[in-house]
Amino acid sequence: MFRHSALIAAFLALAATLGPAAGQSLRDLRAQDADEEALVREAAYTSAVCGRTISARIDWPSARRWPADASLAEACDGSLGAVEAACRAGRRNLVKQFVCAGDGTGPGLSGAALRYGARPGVNGYAETMSYLDGIN
């Protein structure tokens, strides 16, 4: 009996810790999951175009102020399109990792990791293409 009660108490303590600390509704969590799945699908297509695996992830802490009704993955899709265009132009080894952020900072390359800081309602294709062209 004690063991069962201790398990319940531990579970409730964990739930209390995670719930308020995360501060996210089930709807928010589902939207994040949908965005992550969409970004993975887009990165798989980019990988196929580039002939190599390009991993992708969303930097959620950077998106604290991102509008709840806007898709972060969709805002980063244009930037991945620029990577595809670079690969089609023969620059296949440029990007190995893609990070979609929601802080509005635009594109930046560190090593082979491209980070795109999206802005709501802005397609990152032109900005990222210009950036990639500038680094040869």
N, C-alpha and C positions, 0 to 999 in steps of 0.2 A: 504494500500500500504506500509506504513512504517513497519507494522508487518511482511509482506512478505519479505521485504528487510532485516530486522533485522534477520529473520530466515536464509536466504541465507548467510548473512555475518557470522552468528554464525557457520553454517555448514562448510563454507569455512575455517574459523579460526580453527575449530576442525580438519578438514582434513589436513590442513597445519601443525598442531601440531603433529598429529599422523603419518603422512607419513614420514617425514625426521627423526623424533625421533626414529621410529621403525627401519628404515633403511633396511627394508626387502622387497624383491620383492614378487609379488603374487606367483611366483614359490616356493620361500622359505617358505611362509606361508602354501601353499598346502602340501609341503613336511613335515612340522611340524605337520600338521593335520593328514597326513597319518601315521606318526610315532606314534602320540598319540593314534590313533585308533588301530594300530597294538599292541601297548603295553597294551591297555585295553583288547583286545582279548586274548593276552597271559596271562594276569593276571586273566582273567575269567577262563581260563583252569587251571591255577595254583590253583585258589580258589576251583575249582571242585575237583582236586586231593587232596587238603588239607582238604576239608570238611568245609571250612570257607571262609568268604569274605576277600580277600586281595586286598586293594586298590593300585592303581599304578599311578604314574605321572612321567613326565619328567622334570628335573631341567634344563630348557633352558638356564638360565644365565651361568651355568657351561659349556655349550657347544658352547661358542662363537667361539672357534677355531676348532670346529668339521668340517670335510670335507663335503662340500655340496653334494657330490655324494655318501655318506655313510649313511646308516640308523642307527640312534642311537638306536631305539627300537630293531633292529636286533642284535646290539652289546650287548644289555642287556638281550637278550633272554636266553642265556646260564646261566646267574645268576639266572633267574627265574626257569630254569630247575634244578638247584641245590636246590632251595627251594622245588620243587616238590619231589626230591629225599629224602630230609630231612623229608618231610611229609610221604612219603612211608615207611620210616624207623621208624615211630612212633613219630616224633618230630613235631607234628601238630600245636602247639601253639607258635612256635618260631617267626614267622613273621606275622604282621597284615598290614603292609604298605611297599610298595616297591617304591624306588625312583631311577630312571634311570638318571645318570648324565654323562656328557661327558668330564670329567676332568682327566681321567686316574688314579684316586686314588684307584681303586679296591673296594672291599667290606668293609663295616663297619656297625655295628649294634648299634643302639641307642634305648634302650627300645625294642619295637617290630617293629621298623622301620629299614629295611635293605636298605642301600644306596649303589648302585654299580656305581662306577666311571669308565666307559668304556673307552677302547682305540680302535681306528679304527683297524679292522681286527683281533681282539682278542676275542675269545669266553670266556666268563666269568664263564663257568661251573666249571672247575677244580679249579680255584682260589677261587670261592665262596664256593665250596664244602669243600675245605681245611680249609677255614676260619670258616665255620659253624661247622665242625668237631672239630676245636680247642676250641670252646666255649661250647662244650658238648651239 
